[in-house]
Amino acid sequence: MPATESRIPAQGGPHTVEGFRTDVLRIIEAYPHQPVFPLFVQLRELRERALKALERRNPEERSQQLLHTTGLICAAMTNAAFDQGQSSAAEGQARTAHRCAELAGDQALRCWIRGTEALIAYWDERYQDAVDLAADGRRFVPGSGTALVRLAAVEARAHAHLGDAAAAEQALARAAVARAEVGGPDEPGGLLEFPLPKQQAYAATTELWLGGRERVARAERAAAEAIGGYLRAPADKRRIGELCLARLDLAAVRIARDDLDGAGEQIGEVLTAAAGRRTEEVVRRLRQLVRALHRTRHQSAPEAIELRERIGAFCAARGVSPLVNLPV
């Protein structure tokens, strides 16, 4: 038995629930601006301890609290596994998280987890699955927070990839309405919240995938607004991965306009920031930009070649995921 598990009392007690909850809330708060793998390891240890605690005979109220806390742990693990390129493991964690949230009666968490499943499908290029999962998530109406905003924003991007401009615009409109109707903060926040800059970044991506001069202009404005919003946060609280993705959307706009110097500026910022916090989403988006650079009429220009080489070196240096051969 790992040493970390010895801290569980022989019988259920306040530390069992309150200690788990304090630890997972700390991780959820830190997640957007800290390296992922160390947090994943902590989450895995917490999950194993929480599951063992659930196996014991607990009073009903304590059992409900443990279920909810375990759901939070597994929801965070879903993100951590996917951020390191382990889609199947992430989907398994999501199913566990959803079941715990269901048993605990937490609609907001169920809604959030459906959004995460939709997001995984989106990045795995299963765009219709992403649409269907996002639509299903609307069954779980949270009392407060931004889970519905996130669902609509994810759905918009998936519709854009499917080439359905009308459906994408409707989803963006739902996201705007859901934002206006948010009745209170996300509890917890951190990883499990969808701030306005992230919504703006998703809108930028949606417009980019739909394409056309007017939409590219909208994408540029939305990405610039998202970047500005992220940069207004204190440096030690900045949502690194999200900021990187917004910068890569702005780089895509620059590539579409044959502004390789402008694209290079944004990509350079990302390669620097992401070196200490690599995520699957950033790597996949960088690879998409490599394909875009191959398609530009300046594909043989020294600037384009240099950008492709820098991106290729960054992605190659990523190496094998630390989760390979590690139980998830």
Steps between C-alpha positions, in 0.01 A plus 500: 500500500646842408602712794250767407212262567605443861366844585141373471360440849394145584140623535330777303551841658506868416853482358393241245258736325626843595863409435421359156289802414763750612764321292294471183378861518861614531593300188197620302586860583867456403441289188470771231838654583712208624677208323253219449688179578583571867135591558390181325713292739342674799153446358565132439604453863194690622271290280637172633457616859150632433389176332628300795309730736183445294536125545460540875171523684424873524203698628278608210597867520872419506455258211338776292785736581757237406320429171498866409864548589599187307304637203705821518823302519410289196377805307839663553676174410305493173658828399845399624497170310382660177743791530776240486367319198311214665151527351377152596611543861337843508169360376511229768558760770212705360261205532601449863469872569153513345378201700627654825337832413175321417497315832586822683220686319726775361354624171770764448776240518312265266460787253869585526610142444283468188674812374838339562392188312386722212835679508692171483289392201565836334879470531482138384326629184172323585305816436149353485566320829606834646175660385292213640678500837465875534131480418453221753673708767222759485280249687697576816410856593741648755377741762793732434830515319613486138457134402222582250711776344777247447266241347373746241850625417635147448198417284559811287855394416388147413225631269757723333721200423197326353444804278161587650522877531137546608530247783833649608351849517202371698737334748702822537175685566407242767838552660438877516155450654636246750772748600242769562295258711783375723349527846813468709864388498628155419556296813775401482666738257844457347497209260122466533405843374467652153613864515407760241840495324458128441157558349651765273776261397248228414307751292823587317565134421142459377532793261837375375369155414201647318736722297452794268632855520233634736523204735879516511468865603258399779740227606783750523297732723381217725847347536653840578232564765564157653875557514450840660267350760746227591791743523314717749526221757806499730788311339496224763124446450495516121319216322798388296353235274193705416711806421719288272199375305368854456842608371502209255163609364643847448800339329257316269343834408846637419578196284170543314610857425852397396643685798768249594683742728180558699435126516855439612465749783197320643646153448823606669307615806324164511816292466654689791194486727406140419850363563417471870138393453453283194149386422352284228277782376793735442704232322208407272430866420867557416489206260191649336697820445781303337246374248375856450857618438539231233191634325601867494635642178811585699561139603853511358584833662780486760259629766253216435772237498644632826158498669434142391840394631449673835158343544632160394782519753258598778261216423782245467652607832172414665605137482300217655216599727593452868174308535619217275532183715371697800166380641225754433 
